[in-house]
Amino acid sequence: MVSALLLELRDRRDALLVEAAALLSPEEQEQAYALAARLIHADRTATPEELSLLSQVGSALTLPAERLQEIAAACEPPLA
């Protein structure tokens, strides 16, 4: 049952992102995007799949691309 639910969520991810984004204020969209960016960098490595998902999240939001870049850059871990 859980596997079926996860498959359905994966298949509907894009639609769910758009629906959720429509309910958020611009400030909440910034917070959601920052959280997603921080999560993909939590282990100090962002995989291509994680970066693709972050791009999909950004595409669902109504924030300007420049602002998304600023947020993503601020969330990257510092160089060692």
N, CA and C of each residue as an Amber inpcrd file, in Angstrom:
protein
   240
   0.8230000  -1.1930000   0.0000000   0.0000000   0.0000000   0.0000000
   0.8710000   1.2620000   0.0000000   1.8990000   1.2730000   0.8260000
   2.7830000   2.4320000   0.8800000   3.4920000   2.6130000  -0.4530000
   3.9210000   1.5160000  -1.0580000   4.6010000   1.5920000  -2.3480000
   3.6800000   2.1970000  -3.4050000   2.4330000   1.8040000  -3.4010000
   1.4740000   2.3500000  -4.3660000   1.2690000   3.8400000  -4.1440000
   1.2120000   4.2500000  -2.8930000   1.0490000   5.6620000  -2.5710000
   2.2630000   6.4650000  -3.0180000   3.4480000   5.9440000  -2.7690000
   4.6650000   6.6300000  -3.1930000   4.7580000   6.7340000  -4.7070000
   4.3560000   5.6940000  -5.4090000   4.3480000   5.7400000  -6.8730000
   3.3650000   6.7870000  -7.3870000   2.1990000   6.8560000  -6.7610000
   1.2100000   7.8610000  -7.1700000   1.7300000   9.2710000  -6.9110000
   2.3550000   9.4800000  -5.7680000   2.9320000  10.7990000  -5.4630000
   4.0060000  11.1690000  -6.4640000   4.8520000  10.2150000  -6.8080000
   5.9050000  10.4790000  -7.7900000   5.2990000  10.8540000  -9.1400000
   4.2680000  10.1310000  -9.5390000   3.6360000  10.3830000 -10.8320000
   2.9190000  11.7300000 -10.8640000   2.4370000  12.1910000  -9.7310000
   1.6800000  13.4500000  -9.6740000   2.5160000  14.6080000  -9.1420000
   3.8180000  14.4230000  -8.9760000   4.6720000  15.4170000  -8.3370000
   4.5450000  16.8020000  -8.9720000   4.6310000  16.8790000 -10.2950000
   4.5820000  18.1830000 -10.9470000   3.2640000  18.9020000 -10.6800000
   2.1580000  18.1740000 -10.7920000   0.8480000  18.7810000 -10.5410000
   0.7250000  19.2160000  -9.0890000   1.2260000  18.3980000  -8.1830000
   1.1650000  18.7530000  -6.7630000   2.0110000  19.9840000  -6.4590000
   3.1750000  20.0860000  -7.0900000   4.0210000  21.2670000  -6.8870000
   3.3070000  22.5370000  -7.3340000   2.6750000  22.4830000  -8.4900000
   1.9630000  23.6530000  -9.0170000   0.7890000  24.0120000  -8.1120000
   0.0390000  23.0080000  -7.6710000  -1.0940000  23.2630000  -6.7760000
  -0.6330000  23.8800000  -5.4630000   0.4230000  23.3500000  -4.8980000
   0.9300000  23.8670000  -3.6250000   1.4690000  25.2810000  -3.7880000
   2.2080000  25.5250000  -4.8590000   2.7950000  26.8500000  -5.0830000
   1.7210000  27.9220000  -5.1960000   0.6010000  27.5800000  -5.7900000
  -0.4910000  28.5470000  -5.9610000  -1.0760000  28.9960000  -4.6240000
  -0.8870000  28.1970000  -3.6010000  -1.4350000  28.5250000  -2.2850000
  -0.4780000  29.3450000  -1.4210000   0.7490000  29.5170000  -1.8910000
   1.7740000  30.1970000  -1.0890000   1.9490000  31.6530000  -1.5060000
   2.1720000  32.5020000  -0.5170000   2.5250000  33.8910000  -0.8000000
   3.9500000  33.9120000  -1.3510000   4.3800000  35.0130000  -1.9600000
   5.7650000  35.0860000  -2.4360000   6.7870000  34.8090000  -1.3240000
   6.5500000  35.3190000  -0.1340000   7.4730000  35.0630000   0.9760000
   7.5080000  33.5730000   1.3230000   6.3450000  32.9420000   1.3360000
   6.2900000  31.5110000   1.6310000   6.9530000  30.6900000   0.5230000
   6.8240000  31.1510000  -0.7200000   7.5040000  30.4800000  -1.8250000
   9.0200000  30.5490000  -1.6410000   9.5150000  31.7090000  -1.2240000
  10.9520000  31.8500000  -0.9680000  11.3900000  30.8980000   0.1360000
  10.6030000  30.8120000   1.1840000  10.9380000  29.9250000   2.2980000
  10.9260000  28.4590000   1.8550000   9.9460000  28.0800000   1.0690000
   9.8450000  26.6990000   0.5930000  11.0310000  26.3540000  -0.3060000
  11.3990000  27.2840000  -1.1810000  12.5240000  27.0360000  -2.0840000
  13.8350000  26.9610000  -1.2950000  13.9970000  27.8360000  -0.3170000
  15.2010000  27.8120000   0.5190000  15.2900000  26.5000000   1.2860000
  14.1810000  26.0250000   1.7990000  14.1750000  24.7490000   2.5190000
  14.5890000  23.6170000   1.5820000  14.0270000  23.5970000   0.3910000
  14.3900000  22.5570000  -0.5780000  15.8750000  22.6350000  -0.9220000
  16.3880000  23.8520000  -1.1240000  17.8070000  24.0230000  -1.4480000
  18.6960000  23.5640000  -0.2940000  18.3030000  23.8870000   0.9120000
  19.0940000  23.4460000   2.0710000  19.0750000  21.9290000   2.2180000
  17.9380000  21.3180000   1.9430000  17.8330000  19.8630000   2.0510000
  18.7380000  19.1500000   1.0520000  18.7980000  19.6540000  -0.1840000
  19.6400000  18.9590000  -1.1570000  21.1200000  19.1360000  -0.8450000
  21.4640000  20.1660000  -0.0880000  22.8710000  20.3910000   0.2730000
  23.1910000  19.8950000   1.6930000  22.2570000  19.2190000   2.3280000
  22.4440000  18.8010000   3.7190000  23.6680000  17.9030000   3.8970000
  23.9610000  17.0900000   2.9020000  25.1260000  16.2100000   2.9960000
  26.3450000  16.7890000   2.2740000  26.2510000  18.0960000   1.9390000
  27.3170000  18.8400000   1.2650000  27.5540000  18.3910000  -0.1790000
  26.6830000  17.5520000  -0.6940000  26.7730000  17.0860000  -2.0770000
  25.3730000  17.1090000  -2.6760000  25.2340000  17.7530000  -3.8120000
  23.9510000  17.7800000  -4.5080000  24.0640000  16.9150000  -5.7570000
  23.2720000  15.8580000  -5.8140000  23.2990000  14.9600000  -6.9700000
  22.5510000  15.5990000  -8.1420000  22.7860000  15.1250000  -9.3450000
  22.0190000  15.6360000 -10.4930000  20.5080000  15.4830000 -10.3020000
  20.1030000  14.3870000  -9.6710000  18.6740000  14.1740000  -9.4350000
  18.1190000  15.2130000  -8.4730000  18.8860000  15.5340000  -7.4290000
  18.4490000  16.5440000  -6.4590000  18.3800000  17.9240000  -7.1130000
  19.3690000  18.2390000  -7.9330000  19.3620000  19.5370000  -8.6220000
  18.1980000  19.6250000  -9.6030000  17.8730000  18.5140000 -10.2360000
  16.7220000  18.4830000 -11.1440000  15.4260000  18.7280000 -10.3810000
  15.2930000  18.0930000  -9.2240000  14.0950000  18.3000000  -8.4100000
  14.0060000  19.7520000  -7.9500000  15.1320000  20.3370000  -7.5540000
  15.1240000  21.7470000  -7.1360000  14.6930000  22.6380000  -8.3020000
  15.1480000  22.3210000  -9.4870000  14.7360000  23.0820000 -10.6720000
  13.2310000  22.9550000 -10.9090000  12.6890000  21.7660000 -10.7100000
  11.2520000  21.5550000 -10.8690000  10.4730000  22.3550000  -9.8370000
  10.9780000  22.3890000  -8.6120000  10.3210000  23.1820000  -7.5680000
  10.3410000  24.6520000  -7.9780000  11.4910000  25.1320000  -8.4250000
  11.6000000  26.5280000  -8.8510000  10.6710000  26.8650000 -10.0030000
  10.5180000  25.9340000 -10.9240000   9.6320000  26.1650000 -12.0740000
   8.1680000  26.2650000 -11.6590000   7.8090000  25.6130000 -10.5840000
   6.4190000  25.6510000 -10.1190000   6.0990000  26.9530000  -9.3970000
   7.1290000  27.6590000  -8.9500000   6.9260000  28.8910000  -8.1890000
   6.8260000  30.0850000  -9.1280000   6.3090000  31.1860000  -8.6080000
   6.1590000  32.3960000  -9.4230000   7.2720000  33.3990000  -9.1720000
   8.3300000  32.9660000  -8.5060000   9.4430000  33.8620000  -8.2020000
  10.3190000  34.0620000  -9.4440000  10.9180000  35.2520000  -9.5830000
  11.8210000  35.4820000 -10.7140000  13.0420000  34.5590000 -10.6430000
  13.5590000  34.1790000 -11.7950000  14.7140000  33.2790000 -11.8620000
  15.9040000  33.8370000 -11.0950000  16.0850000  35.1620000 -11.1430000
  17.2100000  35.7720000 -10.4320000  17.0930000  35.5480000  -8.9280000
  15.8740000  35.6330000  -8.4100000  15.6750000  35.4280000  -6.9750000
  15.9210000  33.9690000  -6.6040000  15.4970000  33.0470000  -7.4570000
  15.7500000  31.6340000  -7.2000000  17.2520000  31.3690000  -7.1520000
  18.0040000  31.9910000  -8.0590000  19.4620000  31.8170000  -8.0740000
  20.0910000  32.3730000  -6.7990000  19.6060000  33.5180000  -6.3520000
  20.1300000  34.1160000  -5.1180000  19.8920000  33.1880000  -3.9180000
  18.6860000  32.6590000  -3.8360000  18.3410000  31.7720000  -2.7210000
  19.1900000  30.5110000  -2.7740000  19.2990000  29.9030000  -3.9550000
  20.0830000  28.6750000  -4.0940000  21.5420000  28.9100000  -3.7270000
  22.1030000  30.0310000  -4.1660000  23.4930000  30.3300000  -3.8680000
  23.7090000  30.5150000  -2.3670000  22.7580000  31.1500000  -1.7030000
  22.8690000  31.3820000  -0.2600000  22.7730000  30.0740000   0.5290000
  22.1740000  29.0570000  -0.0610000  21.9780000  27.7830000   0.6320000
  23.0920000  26.7840000   0.3820000  23.9830000  27.0870000  -0.5550000
  25.0780000  26.1700000  -0.8350000  26.0560000  26.1650000   0.3370000
  26.6110000  24.9960000   0.6220000  27.5810000  24.9400000   1.7280000
  28.8630000  25.6870000   1.3490000  29.5410000  26.2430000   2.3360000
  30.7960000  26.9500000   2.0510000  31.8610000  25.9550000   1.5540000
  32.7630000  26.4560000   0.7360000  33.8560000  25.6050000   0.2580000
  34.7850000  25.2850000   1.4140000  35.2630000  24.0650000   1.4320000
  36.1330000  23.6290000   2.5340000  37.5340000  24.1920000   2.4050000
